[in-house]
């Protein structure tokens, strides 16, 4: 009778090669994200000293292939440490993603408001009611110019200026 190593159901064979590969690729991706963080955020992540040293070394490399090789080495160094050593960094990256999501949503709201301003004058009156200190004449002329640019297939200079004005207004509110 031929026996294979999987015949014993009570024996723990550990993770499969596929699982090991997935974990290694996840670590490589995480290492890449850490390398892209600014140094000020890296210090808040409380990373092990050897990981910080390898990240610093990676940042100095400009050659694509050498950088890729060093990134792999960084991931190898990271695998030597337990997951708890990187909890602070994971939290920091999670906060970073949440912050980016909020900023993107705010920009989308500004773009939608700009479109409403382009389409109807009623939106303009609502904006003026919300911000009584706004330069009304300048805003009206920008909207008029943006409509002319849109209808004439010209570069959207005034259209972009409206967005910058709305962005400034939202920053002043916050």
C-alpha positions in Angstrom: 0.0 0.0 0.0 1.4 3.4 -1.0 1.0 6.1 1.5 1.2 9.8 0.8 2.1 12.5 3.3 -1.5 13.7 3.2 -3.0 10.4 4.5 -2.7 11.4 8.1 -5.6 13.6 8.9 -4.3 14.6 12.3 -1.0 16.0 11.1 -0.8 19.8 10.6 1.1 20.4 7.4 1.1 24.2 7.7 0.0 26.6 5.1 -0.1 25.5 1.4 2.3 27.0 -1.1 -0.6 29.1 -2.5 -1.3 30.6 1.0 2.4 31.3 1.5 2.6 33.0 -1.9 -0.5 35.1 -1.1 1.0 36.2 2.3 4.4 37.0 0.7 2.7 39.2 -2.0 0.6 40.9 0.6 3.7 41.7 2.6 5.4 43.0 -0.6 2.4 45.3 -1.3 2.4 46.5 2.3 6.2 47.2 2.1 5.6 49.2 -1.0 2.9 51.3 0.7 5.3 51.9 3.7 8.0 53.0 1.4 5.7 55.6 -0.2 4.8 57.2 3.2 6.5 60.5 4.0 9.2 60.3 6.7 7.1 62.2 9.2 4.4 59.5 9.1 6.9 56.7 9.2 8.2 57.9 12.6 4.7 57.8 14.0 4.3 54.2 12.8 6.7 52.8 15.4 8.4 50.4 13.0 11.3 48.2 14.0 14.7 49.8 13.4 15.9 47.4 10.8 12.7 47.9 8.7 13.2 51.7 8.9 16.8 51.3 7.8 15.8 49.2 4.8 13.1 51.7 3.8 15.6 54.5 4.0 18.0 52.4 1.8 15.2 51.7 -0.7 14.4 55.4 -1.1 17.9 56.2 -2.2 17.9 53.6 -5.0 16.9 55.0 -8.4 17.4 52.0 -10.7 14.1 50.2 -11.3 15.4 46.7 -11.1 17.6 47.4 -8.1 14.6 49.1 -6.4 12.4 46.1 -7.0 15.1 43.8 -5.6 15.5 46.0 -2.5 11.7 46.1 -2.1 11.7 42.3 -2.0 14.5 42.3 0.6 12.5 44.8 2.7 9.5 42.4 2.6 11.8 39.6 3.7 13.0 41.7 6.7 9.4 42.5 7.5 8.4 38.8 7.5 11.0 38.2 10.3 8.8 40.3 12.6 5.4 39.5 13.9 2.2 41.2 12.7 2.0 43.2 15.9 5.1 45.1 15.0 3.2 46.7 12.1 -0.1 47.4 13.8 0.7 51.1 14.1 1.6 51.3 10.4 -1.6 49.5 9.3 -3.6 51.9 11.4 -1.8 54.8 9.9 -2.4 53.6 6.4 -6.1 53.0 7.2 -6.4 56.6 8.4 -4.6 57.8 5.3 -7.2 55.9 3.1 -10.1 57.3 5.1 -8.7 60.8 4.7 -8.2 60.4 1.0 -11.8 59.1 0.6 -13.1 62.2 2.5 -11.1 64.6 0.4 -12.2 62.9 -2.8 -15.9 63.1 -1.7 -15.4 66.8 -0.9 -13.9 67.5 -4.4 -16.8 65.6 -6.1 -19.3 67.7 -4.1 -17.5 70.9 -5.4 -17.6 69.6 -9.0 -21.3 68.9 -8.7 -21.9 72.4 -7.3 -19.9 73.9 -10.2 -22.1 72.0 -12.6 -25.2 73.2 -10.9 -23.9 76.8 -11.1 -23.3 76.3 -14.8 -26.8 75.0 -15.4 -29.0 77.3 -13.4 -29.0 80.8 -11.9 -31.0 79.4 -8.9 -28.0 77.6 -7.7 -26.1 80.9 -7.8 -28.6 82.5 -5.6 -28.4 79.6 -3.1 -24.7 79.9 -3.0 -24.9 83.7 -2.4 -27.4 83.1 0.4 -25.0 80.6 2.1 -21.9 82.9 1.6 -23.1 86.6 1.7 -19.6 87.9 1.7 -18.7 86.3 -1.7 -17.7 88.6 -4.6 -21.0 88.2 -6.5 -20.0 90.2 -9.6 -16.8 88.2 -10.1 -18.6 84.9 -9.6 -21.3 85.9 -12.1 -18.8 87.0 -14.7 -16.9 83.7 -14.2 -20.0 81.7 -14.8 -21.0 83.7 -17.8 -17.5 83.3 -19.3 -17.4 79.6 -18.5 -20.7 79.2 -20.4 -19.3 81.0 -23.4 -16.2 78.8 -23.3 -18.3 75.7 -23.1 -20.6 76.7 -25.9 -17.6 77.8 -28.1 -15.5 74.7 -27.4 -12.8 76.9 -25.9 -10.3 75.9 -23.2 -12.1 75.9 -19.8 -10.2 78.7 -18.0 -13.1 80.3 -16.2 -14.6 76.8 -15.5 -11.4 76.0 -13.6 -11.4 79.3 -11.8 -15.0 78.7 -10.6 -13.7 75.4 -9.0 -10.8 77.2 -7.3 -13.2 79.8 -6.0 -15.5 77.1 -4.6 -12.5 75.2 -3.1 -11.4 78.4 -1.3 -14.9 78.9 0.0 -15.1 75.4 1.4 -11.6 75.7 3.0 -12.7 78.9 4.7 -15.7 77.1 6.1 -13.6 74.3 7.6 
